[in-house]
Each structure stands twice: as structure tokens, then as C-alpha cells.
Amino acid sequence: MAGGSESEAAEFRTRPTWPIAVVGMACRLPGAAGPEEFRWLLRNGTEAVGAPAADRPYAPRRGGFLDSVDRFDAAFFGISPREAAAMDPQQRLVLELTWEALEDAGILPARLDGENAGVFLGAVADDYATLSRAAGSHAATPETATGLNRGIIANRVSYTLGLRGPSFTVDSGQSSSLVAVHLAAESLRRGECSVALAGGVSLILAEDSTVAMERFGALSPDGRCHTFDARANGYVRGEGGGVVVLKPLADALADGDDVHCVLAGSAVNNDGGGDGLTVPDRDGQEAVLTAAYAQAGISPDAVAYVELHGTGTPAGDPVEAAALGAVLGGARSADRPLLVGSVKTNIGHLEGAAGIAGLLKAVLSVRHREIPASLHFAEPHPAIPLEEWGLRVNTALRPWPERSGRLVVGVSSFGMGGTNCHVVLTEPTAAPPGQTPD
């Protein structure tokens, strides 16, 4: 190994994975203006998918929509009206979410000024840039370049709050926001930052993006996600965003933080080429699951629930189910199947922010020791033998299964180009002595 001995390499490979605490969160999701509203939406089994408002004629006929995406308190963030008008509303929404997440964490944003706090945000959409280009070159202003640059979505937060840690926007397709969480956790473990803001955002602002996905064949004619169901025929679009505040668990405990849950491990990979660029690959998904639980030091048998990628597509669902069955479900007894579900059945597929929506659902599930229902499931897809693979779609609100040891939940998110991510969450426990990043 160049630059080091074999013993050094072996020591690195066996180094413990420092657990990461989720100490704050914020969201703006269809039917939910914050985490508490989101929790009650999930508990009540509400579907927040419907027709768009009259002032959004460009939106799909059905979807998970936010209210008032055009509103923004520019003065609060020290931004001029002219610059605010040139800014992608995704930048504006992220500023609000990061501020709210820090408030939830009990962290005064001003105290982070000059600190090595990191910002990791997933985003894939450029709808506002599409609208700006359609207005013609005469509409460009000195603020247009930064206002429409996707990388600025993260950088705007760092600039506004004076943060000096890593800061970048992640685009790995539909897995972007969960990959952002993975990268934030790894950055904390490397000591690049002491606190991290991670998540993602996605807004439906132009007709073009919906037309593209419709012609690609991804959207459901029914306007619903029938995850793992025989009726699976595509997904319905949703929009929104979410942010979590992350710290090393040992630091969070020392600081007396309210720990929502613990990120025990995670992994990212790529399918590496299946039958087509956008065709999911079972081997790749099995590999990312195996790697995530190996990093977390947790047996796959300990997992009680997995928040699926679960788009409700006839190609993707059977592949995801088969990979889960092979790694997490196959050896289970009939009376303790792996429970699975998808938040996309409630709020639609948030694409670049889909992973953070699933993560927030999982965090709330661990924190409140209950598993919400996955909607629109009646009969399993013929290519998904649930019992054989040790899986069961959770169709009713239920308390967490009583088992020995910690509560463990997995969260999956897969990009259309094959970038897979899986995150392992557990309930909070005290960190072993001395377990802090080097």
C-alpha cells in the first residue's frame, strides 16, 4: 500500500465506526410544515397527494405539493429583494430549514459563525433555471449566476451562517439527500467538522421536469405510489425538503443534547452497470446493505423495519425486495418478518429530497417507538414472494416489536443512475468510553 505499511492499513480497516447523533431536524413536506405535523400525518395514515393549487398550472395533475413556495422573508437572512427574486426557491427553502433545524437542536446559529460546521445538501432539480432561461437573456441580472447555481444551495447556507466546514450540494439522482447524510457522517468521523447540517430539497417549479419523467415512463397514471403492490405502475411526484443536525454521539452526550436517534453506520455504492443505465441491479443493492450493517457492527437479523426506496415501479420494487430478502429477511422465522414500508405512499416521490423524507420518517419511528403504515398496499406484486423472502409490508400503525437489544431501522435510497445508499439507525445509548473521532 503506497504511503503506509500493511499494519497501518489493517488498523484503518478495523477502526471503530463512531456513532453519529441526530440532535435536530426540520422539514417542509406535503401536508406537514414541520416534524410534529409530519409525525401526525404518518400516524394517521394520511395521503397528502392531490391536485395542485390553481396558481400552479405547470404542476402534474396529482402530486405532493407545498403551499406558498413563492414566499420568503429575505430581510431576516440579510438578503435584498432583488437578490431574493433571482434566487432559486430551493436556496430560500434550505435557508429556512437549516435555521429551524438548528433551533430544534438548541444551537444558536450565531454561535456557529466562524466554526467548522459542515453543510451537505442533496438536490437534482433546476426548474427555476429553466424558467429563467425561458425569460430570455435580457432578464439576467448580476445575481442570476449565483441564484441559479445548484452548488450555491449548500454554499448559501455556509455564507449566511458563517460556517467554515465542508459545504457542497450532492447530486446522485434520487439518492442525493441520503448520500448527503452519509457524507456528512463520514466528514464528522474524519474530524473535518464538529457539527453537520445534512438533507435535501426538491421543488416542482416548471412543466418540463414533469414532462421528462412522464415520457421516461416513471410516473403512475393513477397518481399514486403502490409500493410492493400488484398495481405498481410508477410513482407520483412530490416536493419539499428536510434537514438534520448531526454530531458525534460522544459530543452530543457531553453537551447534554436531546438525541433523537443514532446513525450507527451507512454505505454508498453504484450498481456498476446492469441491463441498462437506469435498470436497478440486485447484486449492487445487496452489496450496499451488507456494507452498511458491517460498518455499523450490527447483525442484519437485528433489524425490525426498513424504510424502503419503494417507488412503486414494476421494475424497481421486485429488485429491492429480492435484495432485502437475501441480506435481511431470508433467515427469519415466519412470526418475525422484516417489516417494510415507504413514505412515498404518503407524500409522493421527492426525488432529490426523497432520502431525507424517508430518514425523517425513520427517525420519528425510532424516537416514538412506533411504525407508521405504508399506504396503498392490497396484494403483493407477483414477482415479490413476501413470505418466502421474510418480508411484510406494514399496513397499520403499530408499536415497535418487542425484542431484546436496541431498536434498529434501515433506510434505503437509490438513484436512477445506480448510486445506492443505505443508512442504519438505532435508538440512543451511551457511547463507549473514549469513543470520539481522532
Order of alpha helices (4+ residues) and beta strands (2+ residues): alpha-beta-alpha-alpha-alpha-beta-alpha-alpha-alpha-beta-alpha-beta-alpha-beta-alpha-beta-alpha-beta-alpha-beta-alpha-alpha-beta-beta-beta-beta-beta
